[in-house]
Amino acid sequence: MKKIAAEDSAGAGVGEGVAIGTEWLDEALRLIKWSETTAKSWLGTKFKIDTQGDLKNDILPRCTREQAQEFVTEVQNRLANIQMNLWE
């Protein structure tokens, strides 16, 4: 499995100064089998933010720096779990 990092990629969604690479996010969500709807639901449930609109252009920019970092951490943890399961 290709290792990917949140800061790698050209495009970036910005939440209060936090850049999340759009290519990384697309690939990570695909690998953890999360649709955009799932990611939006997680953000809305966890942080009680408005989830109307596009994930990268509308919702992530509404997040605070801490919320964006927590979202990236959640995605990275899920990626790590997938990688760990490959070795079992």
C-alpha positions in Angstrom: 0.0 0.0 0.0 1.3 3.4 -0.9 2.1 5.6 2.1 0.5 9.0 1.9 0.7 12.1 4.0 -1.7 14.9 4.7 0.7 17.6 3.6 1.6 15.9 0.2 -0.2 17.3 -2.9 -0.8 20.3 -5.0 -4.3 21.4 -4.1 -5.3 22.2 -0.5 -8.5 22.7 1.4 -8.0 25.3 4.1 -9.5 25.3 7.5 -8.3 28.4 9.4 -4.8 28.2 8.1 -4.6 24.4 7.9 -3.8 23.0 4.5 -5.2 19.6 3.7 -3.9 18.2 0.4 -6.9 17.5 -1.8 -5.2 14.6 -3.6 -4.2 13.1 -0.2 -7.7 13.5 1.1 -9.3 11.9 -2.0 -6.9 9.0 -1.9 -7.2 8.6 1.9 -11.0 8.6 1.9 -11.0 6.1 -1.0 -8.7 3.7 1.0 -10.7 3.9 4.2 -13.9 3.5 2.1 -15.4 6.8 3.2 -17.6 8.7 0.7 -17.7 12.5 0.9 -21.1 12.1 2.6 -19.5 9.9 5.3 -16.7 12.5 5.9 -19.3 15.3 6.1 -21.4 13.3 8.5 -18.4 12.6 10.7 -17.5 16.3 10.8 -21.1 17.4 11.5 -21.6 14.8 14.3 -18.2 15.4 15.9 -18.1 19.2 15.7 -21.7 20.3 15.2 -20.8 22.3 12.1 -22.9 23.0 9.0 -22.3 20.2 6.5 -24.1 21.9 3.5 -21.9 22.1 0.4 -18.7 20.5 -0.9 -16.4 18.9 1.6 -13.2 20.5 0.4 -14.5 23.9 -0.7 -17.2 24.6 1.8 -17.1 22.4 4.9 -13.3 22.1 5.7 -12.8 25.9 5.4 -15.5 26.2 8.2 -13.4 24.1 10.5 -11.1 25.6 13.1 -7.5 24.7 13.0 -8.0 22.1 15.8 -11.1 20.6 14.1 -9.2 20.2 10.8 -6.3 18.6 12.6 -8.6 16.2 14.5 -10.2 15.3 11.2 -6.8 14.6 9.6 -5.8 12.6 12.6 -9.0 10.5 12.4 -8.4 9.7 8.7 -4.7 8.9 9.4 -5.6 6.6 12.3 -8.1 4.7 10.0 -5.4 4.4 7.3 -3.0 3.1 9.9 -5.5 0.5 11.0 -5.9 -0.7 7.5 -2.2 -1.0 7.1 -1.9 -3.0 10.4 -4.6 -5.4 9.2 -2.6 -6.1 6.0 0.2 -7.4 8.1 -2.0 -9.8 10.1 
